Amino acid sequence: MSDRVYKLIELTGTSTKSVEDAIQTAVARASETIRHMRWFEVVEIRGSINDDQVAQWQVTLKIGFALEDDAEALD
């Protein structure tokens, strides 16, 4: 089947290192329970400040994944 249906979820990953690390954190965690992830879209970047320094990056992203058809679900 070539035509697909996709679902979007929204997650927020965090990191004390970088925006990229926050994205990687969210995608890695989602991969533990979601199959067929295809793309992500950054929705918002924000963070927290502690003692005049960036303490944490918070990145909200949407992750798109393909819904399984009946044949895939049986595999």
C-alpha positions in Angstrom: 0.0 0.0 0.0 1.6 3.3 -1.1 -0.9 5.8 0.4 -0.3 6.2 4.1 -2.0 7.9 7.1 0.2 9.7 9.6 -0.4 10.7 13.2 1.3 13.6 15.0 2.2 13.8 18.6 3.7 16.7 20.5 6.6 16.2 22.9 9.0 18.5 24.9 12.6 17.3 25.2 14.9 18.9 27.7 18.7 19.1 28.0 21.3 21.0 30.0 23.7 20.8 26.9 21.9 22.1 23.8 18.8 22.4 21.6 20.0 19.5 19.5 20.5 17.3 22.5 16.9 18.2 23.7 15.6 17.1 20.3 17.6 13.9 20.4 16.3 13.2 24.0 12.7 13.5 22.8 13.1 11.4 19.7 15.0 8.7 21.6 12.4 8.4 24.2 9.5 8.4 21.7 11.3 5.6 19.8 10.9 3.3 22.8 7.1 3.1 22.2 6.4 4.5 18.7 7.3 2.7 15.5 7.5 4.2 11.9 8.6 7.7 13.0 9.2 9.7 9.8 9.8 13.4 10.7 9.8 16.0 13.4 9.0 19.7 13.4 10.3 22.1 16.0 7.4 24.1 17.4 9.0 26.1 20.2 12.4 26.6 21.8 12.6 27.9 25.3 14.7 27.4 28.4 15.3 28.2 32.0 17.9 30.5 33.5 19.7 30.0 36.8 22.3 32.5 38.2 22.3 34.5 34.9 23.2 31.3 32.9 21.2 29.1 30.6 20.4 26.1 32.9 18.2 24.0 30.6 17.0 23.9 27.0 13.3 22.9 26.4 12.3 22.1 22.8 8.7 21.3 21.9 8.4 19.3 18.7 5.8 17.4 16.7 6.8 13.9 15.6 5.0 12.3 12.6 4.7 8.6 12.3 2.9 6.3 9.9 0.0 4.3 11.2 0.3 0.6 10.6 -2.0 -1.2 8.2 -3.4 -4.6 9.2 -0.6 -6.6 7.5 2.1 -4.7 9.4 0.4 -5.1 12.7 0.6 -8.9 12.3 4.4 -8.9 11.8 
